[in-house]
């Protein structure tokens, strides 16, 4: 019997640790992938405005910044379908190799369009990696270790969040933004090859788990028949959604007829094809996997929109120095990792859906803090605390939702569940961000001052936070 299955039959044994002989290679490999992914993501993003300016493509910056998320929709579906058919190893290996290639494509950009292509390919790679990592964790570890493994994956972002942006800024200031991309590609090559070799050495199929007498088979709860009926989305559908999202990002870069037509076309593609990427019953929060998928979109949309608007508030309206704004990002990353670690330790003591409820309520409190931070009489850095508080909530909710999605999915459907969660996360970011930005710009267009417009945008984020807290019970495991 394989190592994971043996550990599953011996609860409390010494082998039930992430770095025990049965799991050490997997743990180190997955942690290395997440560390490099986080370092590249956090170091590259601050360089994009500099690159767009040098390439005379500032009007197309929304496309460059947004096509990554759009492409990760396609990458998530591709990785999930591939993982279900051939195991998590192959899509994960392909993702880490593609990530290196995309850094070179971006580094050699001579036009803004080439940079956009590089970011699009990077999104595909990131989507594949995220889904494959979650699926591989489900296959490589018994249930008792999965929460801790996911917490470790979040922890791997701490050092990149501390060192990535300032190091990238120094390299760009002393040399060029291209050196950042080239340097990251060089640093990633050897670890990526090591991960590929590791994955080739194991099949990464799900370990067999015998259900307890009188209980439904793991992953097939009686209350969640939609997981059985859902069909895998085709890659063509995923590609259509990615194109629709990219067209939407391009549409906001201008206000002429061409941009308007692109916006209409993008919206049409999203309306037609998005429902085919999500489990049946997602929009009505059907119990089980559909509810978990919807909650992922609501929580991600609220968190990442807050993370975008708070720095904008601090920089433009509050005139906070960039260093202090950067420290807010650092604090948020540490808070997320710490909260994720805590939820891993609460495994078996607190129901996972209750952790989601608690996380959503904490994010709601963070939104309120951000709104209060727009009041002129309060210290300028009041709103910065909202980022840290929101990260605490997200650190509790995100891993718990991932675990709930795995609980509601049989082993041969966990790749599909992962891709649905990734799709919902990306769509939630784009939808909530778009609504908040529309409200913000509408108020500014009517002559409102900056601070009330920010307050209104933050107030809008209470809706997804409160909805997530109220609907979390529908995602509970049986």
N, C-alpha and C positions, 0 to 999 in steps of 0.2 A: 504493500500500500504506500502511496506517496506521502511525503512529509506533511503537507497540509491536512490530509485526511487523518493521519496518525495524531496530529495535534488536536484535531477536532474530537477524537475519541478519548483524549487524556486531558480534561480540563484541569487547570491549575498546575500542570507539569511545567518543568523548567524550559521545555521547548516552546512554550507559548509566549515568546517575546519577539519583538520585531527584528532584533539582531541575533536571535538564536540561529544555530547552523541551518535549520530548515528554511529560514526566511531571510538570512543576512544578505545573500546576493540580490534577491528581489528588492529588499528595502534600500540597499545602497544604490542600485540601478535606478529605481524610481525617484529617489531623493536627488540623485545627480541630474536627472532629466528636469525635475521641477526647479532645481536651483538655477540651472542654465537658462531655462525658459523664463523664469522670473528676472534674472539678471539682464537678459537681452531685452525683454519687454520694458522694464523700468529704465534702462539706459537709452534705448532707442527713442522712446516717445518724446523726451525733451528735445531731441535733435530734429524732429520733423519740421517745426516752424523755421529753424535755421536753414534746413535743406530746401524747403519750399521757397524761401526768400532768395537763396542763391540761384535756384533754377528758374527764377521768374515765374513762379506758379502759385503765388499767394492766393489768388481767387479760387484755385482748385484745392486749397488746403483741406476743406471739409471732406472732399473725396478721399484724399490721402489718409486722413485720420479715421474716416468711417469705413473704408473698404475692408480694413482688417476685421472688423466685427462682422460685416456682411459675408466675407469669405469664410469665416470660422463657422458659419451656419452650414455651408457645404462641407467643410472639413469634418464637422461633427457627425453629420449623416454618413459621409464616406467612411470615417473611422468606425462608427458603430456598426454599420452593415458588414464591413470587412471583419471586424472582431467577432461578430456572430457566426460568420461563415468559416473563418480560418483561425480564430483565437486572437488574443489581444497583441501578441508579439509582433506580427507583421505590420499592422497599421502604426504601432508605436515606433518601430524601427524606421518605417518610411517617413513618419512625421519628423523625427529628429534629424534625419538626413536632409529632408526638404528644408528644414529650418536653417541649416547651414547655407544651402544654395540661395535662399532668399536674401540672406544678409549680403552675399556677394552681389546679387542683382541690384539691391538698393545702393550698395557702396559705389557701384560703377555707373550710377544714373547720370545721364546727360540731359534728360528732360524730366519734367514733373510727371509725365505719363509713365516713364520707366519706374520712377519711385513708387507710383501708385500700383504698378504691376508687382513690384517687390513686396509691398505691404499686403496686397491681395494674396499672393502666394504664402506669405508669412501667416496670414489668417487661416488659410487652408491647413497649414502645418500645425498651428496652435489648436485648431478644432480637433484634428486627428489625435494629437497628443493628449488633450484633456479627456476625451472620451476613452481612449485606449488605456490611459492610466487608471481611470475609475474601474473599467472592466477588468484590467489586469489585477487590481487590488481585490476585486470580488473573487477572482479565480485563484489567486495565490495565497490568500489568508482565510482562516476560519472567521466566522462572524464576530467572535470576541475580540479579534485584533483589527478588524476593518476600521472602526472608529479611530483607533490610535494611529493607524497607517494614514488615514486622511488628515488627521491633525498634524502628523509629521510633514505631509506634503505642504500644508499651509505654513508650517514653521520654516520650511526651506526658502520662503520668500523674505525672511527677516533681513539677512545680510544683503541681498540684492536691493532691498528697499532703503537700506542705510548707505550703501556704497555706490549703487548704480548711477543715480542721477548726478551726484557731485563729481564722480570720476569722469562720467561722460562730458560734463560741462568743462572740466579742466582740459580734457583731450581736445575738445572742439575749440577751446580758447587758445591753446598752445599750438594746435596743429590744424585739424579740420574735422567737420562732421563725418566725412568719409572714413577717416581713421577709426572712428567709433565702430562703424559697421564692419570694417575689415578686421579690427581687433577682436570683436565678438565672434566673427566667423572662425578666426584662428584658434581662439580659446575653446570653441565648441567642437572642433573636428575630432580631437582624440577622445574626449568623453563620449561623444556620439557613437564613434566606432566601438567603444567598449560596451555601450548599451546594446548595440546591434548584435555583437558577439554573445552577450549574456542572453538575449532573447532567443537566439538561434539554438542555445543549449537546452531549452526547455519548451515544452508544448504549450504551457499556460492554458490548459483546459481547466474548467471548473472542477474542484474536488467533489466527489460524491458526498452527499449529506442525506442521512436516513431520517425521515420525519418521525417524530415521536408518535406513539400509538394514540389514535383518536384525534390527531391534528392534521390539517391539510398539508400537502406537500410543500416544502419551502419554496417561496417565490410564487406560489399559486393559491393565494388566499381566496376563500370562497366568495368574499365580498367584492372581488375585483375581476369579474369576468371580462372586462374590456381589454385587459392585458392579453387575453387569449385571442380576442377577435381582431386586435389591431394588426394591420399588415405593415410590413417594412416599407418605408418611403423609398421611391426610386431616386437615383442620383439626378435624373432630369428634373424632378420636382425640387430637389434641394438646390440645384443650379439656378432654377427659375427664381426661387426665393432670394438667393444671394444676389442675382442680377437686379431683382426688384429693390432690394435694400440698397445696393450700390447706386442705382438710378435715383433713389430718394436722397442719398447723400450728395450726389452731384447736383440735384435740383436746388438745394439750398445755397449753392455757390453763386447763383445769379437770379435775376428776376425777369429775364426776357422770355419770349415765346418758347424757345428751345428748352430752357430749363423747366418751364411750366409743363411742356409736353412730357419731358423725362419724369417729372414728378407724378403726373397722371399715370403714365405707363408703369412706373415702379409701384404705385399704390395698387393698380389693377393686378399686377403679378402677385403681390403680397396677399390680397384678398382672396384670390383664386387658389393659391398653392399652399399658403401657410397651414390651413386646417389639415392638409394631408401629411404634414410633418409631425403632428402632435397626436397623442392618443385620443381616441373618441371620448368625448365628455370633458375635455380639458376646460373649455370655456364655461361650463356649468359646475366645475369643481367636483366631478364625480369621484366617489370614494376610491382611494387607492392611488395608483400611479397617476391618473389624470390630475388629481388634486395636488400631488407633489410637484408635477410639472408646472402647473399654474402658479403655485407658490414660489417656485424658483424664479419665474418671470417677474412676479410682483416685488419680491425682496431685492432682486438684482436691479430692477429698474429704479427703485427708491434709493438704494445705496449708491449706485454709480452716478446717478443724476446729482445727488447731494455732493458727491466727491468732485463733480465737475463745476458746480455752481459756487460752492464755498470758496475755493481758490480764486475764482473770478471775482467774487465779492471782495475778498481780502485785498486783491491786487488793484482793482479799479476803483471801488467805492471807498474802501477803508485805508488804502495806501499803506498796506503792511509790507515790510521788506520781504523780498523773495526768499531769503534764508529762513525767515520765520514761517512762511507758508510751506516751505519744504519740510520743516520740522513737523508740521501737522501731518504731512504724508507719512513721515517716519513713525510718528506716534500711532497713526492709524494702522500701519502694517504690524507693529508690535502688538497692538490691542487685538487685532484680528487673530494673530497666531496664538496669543495667550488665551483668548476665548475659545478658540478651536481646541487647544490642548485641554481646557477645562471640560468641554463637552465630551471629549474622549474619556476622561476620567469618570464622568458621570454615567458611563455606559452601564446599563442594568439597574441604575438607581432612579433615574428620571426617564419617563417615556419620551421618545424622540419627538413626537408631535408637540409635547409640552415645551421642549427646548426651542422648537420653531416659534411657538407662540411667544415665549419669553424674548427671543431674539427680535421678532417683529415689533413687540412693544418697546424694546430698548431703542430700535431704530425710529419709532414714532417719537420717542422722547428726544432723540437726537435732532429730528426735524424741527421740533418745537424750539430747541436750543438755537438752531441756526436761524429760525425766524426771529427769535428774541434778539439775536446778535445783530440784526439790522437796525435796532433802535439806536439813534445817534448818541444817547447819553451813556451807553454802556461801552466798556473797553473794546477796542477794535478786534482783539483776539478771541472774543467770546464765541464767535461762530466757528473758530478753529477747533474748539472743544467738541463741536458737533461731529466732526470727522472721526475723532477718536471714539466717541460714544457709539456712533453708527457702526464702526468696525467691530466693537464688542458684540453688538447684536448680530451682525452678519457672520461673525466667527462661530456663533452658536447655531444660527439657522442654516447656513450653507452646507456644512458637513452632515447635519441631521437630515436635511432633505435628500442629499445624495444617498445616505444609508436607507432612508425610507423608500426611495425609488428602487434600490437593489432588493429590498425586502419584498416589494410588490412585483418583482420580475423573476421568472424562472431563469436558470443559468443560460439557456440559449437565447434569451431575450434581453439580457442585461446590456448588451451593446446598443440595442434599440432604445432602451430606457436612458442610457447615457447620452445618446444623440438627441433624444427628445428634451432632456434637461438642458443640454447645451444650447439647443435651438431656442427654448423658452427663455433662457438667460439672455441671449443676444437680442431676441425680439423685445424682451422687457426693457433692456437698456435703451434700445432705439425708440420704442413707443413712449415710455415715460419721459425720456430726455426730450423727444420732439414736442410732447404736450407742454412740458415745463418751459421749453424755449419759445414755443408759440405764445404762451400766456405772457412771458417776460417781454417779448418783443411787441406784443399787442399793447401792453400798458405803456411801454416806452413810446410807441407810436402815437398814443393819445396824450403825450406830454407828461406822463407820470415821472416822478423823480426816481433815481436809481434804487434807493433803499426800499421804497414800497414795492417796486417791481420784483426785487429779490425776495421780499417777504411773501408775496403772492406765489412765486414759484416754489418756495419752500413749503408753503401751506398746501399746495397741490400734492406734495409728496406724502402728506398724511393719509391720503386715500389708499394708495397701495399698501402702506404700512398697516393700517387698521384692518383692511381686507385680509391681509396675510395672517394677522393674529386671529381673526374671527374664523377663518377657513382652515386653520392648521389641523383641527380635530378630524377633518375629512381625509387627511393623509395618514392617519395613525395605522400602525400595523395591527394585525389581528392577534 
